[in-house]
Amino acid sequence: MSLREMLFAARVGAIVLALASPLGAATDKSSQPIPCDDIDSIGKAKMSADGTITLQLRSLWPDPIAESELVFTPDDPQYEEIKHHLGGITPGESKQVPPWCGLNSEP
């Protein structure tokens, strides 16, 4: 499963939980989702000395709060895609993770 597919599955799961809760039925304008293009970051990325990239991600409002940690070692098939999405990252560096907007978006 690709990272985009994992993030999509997590978001769908959060939406299902939101719809199942009594608060999920509220539809006032203050509960409308924020457009993806308006989001600067969905979490934090850090590269360790051995090149491992750890992503600490969080769900976006108004979905229920959910956090996840994903770890990508240099031999992971998605490693280069993650580095590219982050705009590059070096050992010891931490940076914000931009959202994946759309299915075929470029970072």
Secondary structure as UniProt FT lines:
FT   HELIX           3..20
FT   HELIX           22..25
FT   HELIX           29..31
FT   HELIX           36..38
FT   STRAND          43..47
FT   TURN            49..50
FT   STRAND          53..58
FT   TURN            61..62
FT   STRAND          67..72
FT   TURN            74..75
FT   TURN            77..78
FT   HELIX           79..85
FT   TURN            86..87
FT   TURN            91..92
FT   STRAND          94..96
FT   TURN            103..104
//
